[in-house]
């Protein structure tokens, strides 16, 4: 059961030496009821930047769609790729401008730009915090323990992938609002390396 006023989830982002991974499980719950077992909470925004969300699915879909439109307009107008912080700022502006009727979603933005890899986490009101890893959703307390125990700054892409899967599996085992597989986005400095759906 979710302990928050919106659906439960386990969503994370991790930055390593040469890659960034974004991952989320696929279950959508309202209270004790499982509404769907195949919800996508991980999104590619540009060739080198993605986002992963926890919360109301309609809110996250609308937020990402509006941000993608604005970012694609920027890419077309200026013929250049945006920085990761700029993408996070676009999302932050949408969140803050709706603060009186907020999007019920927590968002992690991750990817690469000219300054390297980045993970930024946003709350429902648009605050931006950068870190090496972040977890949001009802299963965050379980998954963060796995990351705290095993994370190293020099982890390579496959190690990051394995750690993300391990953390979400631990959350799925204990959080009733999380489950039914994992969507995973692996990004390197060359762009999105893989988009996977892992069945459990």
Secondary structure per residue as TSV (DSSP state, phi and psi in degrees):
chain	resnum	aa	ss	phi	psi
A	1	X	-	360.0	138.3
A	2	X	-	-72.9	138.9
A	3	X	S	-95.6	5.2
A	4	X	S	-111.5	163.7
A	5	X	S	-77.4	9.9
A	6	X	S	-136.2	170.0
A	7	X	-	-58.2	149.4
A	8	X	-	-75.3	164.8
A	9	X	-	-175.1	166.7
A	10	X	-	-131.8	115.1
A	11	X	E	-132.6	134.5
A	12	X	E	-142.6	161.6
A	13	X	E	-140.0	139.2
A	14	X	E	-136.9	137.0
A	15	X	E	-109.6	132.1
A	16	X	-	-120.4	-157.4
A	17	X	S	-69.5	-43.8
A	18	X	S	-131.4	13.3
A	19	X	E	-156.5	163.4
A	20	X	E	-130.1	138.2
A	21	X	E	-122.8	137.7
A	22	X	E	-121.4	134.3
A	23	X	E	-149.4	152.6
A	24	X	E	-155.5	150.4
A	25	X	E	-79.5	176.1
A	26	X	-	-112.9	5.2
A	27	X	-	-86.4	140.9
A	28	X	E	-119.2	120.4
A	29	X	E	-123.5	150.6
A	30	X	E	-125.8	106.4
A	31	X	T	63.0	-122.4
A	32	X	T	-91.3	-1.2
A	33	X	E	-101.4	129.1
A	34	X	E	-87.2	110.3
A	35	X	E	-79.8	-41.5
A	36	X	E	-149.2	151.3
A	37	X	S	-113.0	12.1
A	38	X	-	-141.7	40.2
A	39	X	-	-83.6	136.3
A	40	X	-	-94.9	123.4
A	41	X	-	-119.0	4.4
A	42	X	E	-117.5	130.8
A	43	X	E	-132.6	139.2
A	44	X	E	-90.3	128.9
A	45	X	E	-103.4	-45.8
A	46	X	E	-131.8	177.0
A	47	X	T	-59.1	-21.3
A	48	X	T	-123.4	6.3
A	49	X	E	-136.2	138.8
A	50	X	E	-137.1	176.7
A	51	X	E	-143.2	150.2
A	52	X	E	-133.3	139.8
A	53	X	E	-129.0	157.9
A	54	X	E	-133.7	139.9
A	55	X	E	134.5	-149.7
A	56	X	-	-70.1	124.7
A	57	X	H	-63.9	-41.9
A	58	X	H	-60.7	-40.4
A	59	X	H	-65.0	-45.3
A	60	X	H	-66.6	-37.9
A	61	X	H	-65.3	-43.6
A	62	X	H	-67.0	-41.3
A	63	X	H	-60.8	-49.1
A	64	X	H	-65.9	-41.8
A	65	X	H	-60.2	-46.8
A	66	X	H	-65.3	-41.5
A	67	X	H	-65.7	-40.4
A	68	X	H	-61.1	-41.1
A	69	X	H	-61.7	-44.8
A	70	X	H	-67.0	-40.4
A	71	X	H	-69.9	-38.3
A	72	X	H	-64.9	-35.6
A	73	X	H	-64.5	-41.0
A	74	X	H	-61.5	-45.9
A	75	X	H	-62.8	-40.4
A	76	X	H	-69.8	-42.7
A	77	X	H	-68.6	-45.7
A	78	X	H	-101.9	-4.8
A	79	X	-	53.0	44.6
A	80	X	S	-150.3	159.3
A	81	X	-	-87.0	140.0
A	82	X	-	-75.0	157.0
A	83	X	-	-75.4	158.4
A	84	X	H	-60.8	-41.8
A	85	X	H	-64.7	-31.9
A	86	X	H	-66.6	-42.3
A	87	X	H	-60.8	-44.5
A	88	X	H	-61.7	-37.0
A	89	X	H	-68.1	-37.7
A	90	X	H	-60.5	-47.0
A	91	X	H	-61.8	-42.3
A	92	X	H	-59.7	-41.2
A	93	X	H	-62.8	-42.0
A	94	X	H	-63.5	-43.4
A	95	X	H	-64.1	-46.3
A	96	X	H	-69.1	-37.0
A	97	X	H	-67.8	-18.5
A	98	X	T	-104.9	23.3
A	99	X	G	-64.6	-24.7
A	100	X	G	-81.1	-22.8
A	101	X	G	-132.1	72.1
A	102	X	-	-69.4	151.0
A	103	X	-	-65.6	127.2
A	104	X	-	-89.2	73.6
A	105	X	E	-152.1	143.4
A	106	X	E	-108.2	139.8
A	107	X	E	-130.4	139.4
A	108	X	E	-116.9	125.9
A	109	X	E	-108.0	133.0
A	110	X	E	-144.4	152.0
A	111	X	E	161.7	-165.3
A	112	X	E	-124.1	146.0
A	113	X	E	-142.6	-163.6
A	114	X	T	-62.8	-23.4
A	115	X	T	-94.4	3.4
A	116	X	E	111.5	-159.1
A	117	X	E	-86.6	149.8
A	118	X	E	-144.8	145.5
A	119	X	E	-126.7	123.2
A	120	X	E	-127.9	136.0
A	121	X	E	-114.4	137.4
A	122	X	E	-120.2	137.3
A	123	X	-	-89.6	176.2
A	124	X	T	-62.7	-14.7
A	125	X	T	-101.6	1.7
A	126	X	-	99.2	4.8
A	127	X	-	-62.5	139.7
A	128	X	E	-116.5	126.5
A	129	X	E	-128.8	133.2
A	130	X	E	-102.5	139.6
A	131	X	E	-153.7	175.2
A	132	X	S	-77.0	-27.3
A	133	X	E	-154.6	157.1
A	134	X	E	-152.8	148.4
A	135	X	E	-135.5	137.0
A	136	X	E	-132.4	162.6
A	137	X	S	106.1	177.2
A	138	X	T	-68.0	-22.7
A	139	X	T	-94.6	9.7
A	140	X	H	-61.8	-37.9
A	141	X	H	-63.1	-32.6
A	142	X	H	-78.7	-49.2
A	143	X	H	-64.6	-35.3
A	144	X	H	-65.7	-30.0
A	145	X	H	-63.2	-39.4
A	146	X	H	-66.4	-42.7
A	147	X	H	-66.1	-43.3
A	148	X	H	-59.3	-36.3
A	149	X	H	-75.0	-37.9
A	150	X	H	-111.6	-13.0
A	151	X	-	-71.1	139.5
A	152	X	-	-134.7	146.5
A	153	X	T	-66.3	-24.2
A	154	X	T	-96.0	18.0
A	155	X	-	-67.0	138.9
A	156	X	-	-87.4	173.5
A	157	X	H	-55.3	-49.0
A	158	X	H	-67.4	-33.7
A	159	X	H	-66.0	-40.4
A	160	X	H	-62.3	-44.7
A	161	X	H	-58.2	-48.1
A	162	X	H	-63.7	-39.2
A	163	X	H	-67.0	-40.9
A	164	X	H	-61.5	-44.6
A	165	X	H	-63.8	-43.0
A	166	X	H	-61.4	-43.0
A	167	X	H	-66.1	-43.4
A	168	X	H	-71.4	-36.2
A	169	X	H	-60.2	-40.8
A	170	X	H	-62.9	-40.2
A	171	X	H	-67.1	-42.9
A	172	X	H	-59.2	-35.7
A	173	X	H	-67.2	-24.7
A	174	X	H	-118.1	-22.4
A	175	X	-	-103.7	114.7
A	176	X	T	-65.7	-21.1
A	177	X	T	-84.9	-2.9
A	178	X	-	-116.4	143.5
A	179	X	-	162.2	-172.2
A	180	X	S	68.6	33.5
A	181	X	-	105.7	174.8
A	182	X	E	-135.0	131.8
A	183	X	E	-98.1	134.0
A	184	X	E	-137.6	132.5
A	185	X	E	-119.3	119.4
A	186	X	E	-110.7	122.3
A	187	X	E	-122.4	134.6
A	188	X	E	-118.7	-179.1
A	189	X	T	-65.0	-17.7
A	190	X	T	-87.6	-5.7
A	191	X	E	121.7	-168.8
A	192	X	E	-66.7	120.4
A	193	X	E	-85.4	-39.5
A	194	X	E	-157.9	148.2
A	195	X	E	-123.5	115.8
A	196	X	E	-123.5	148.8
A	197	X	E	-117.9	117.4
A	198	X	E	-104.6	117.4
A	199	X	-	-84.2	137.6
A	200	X	-	-113.8	360.0
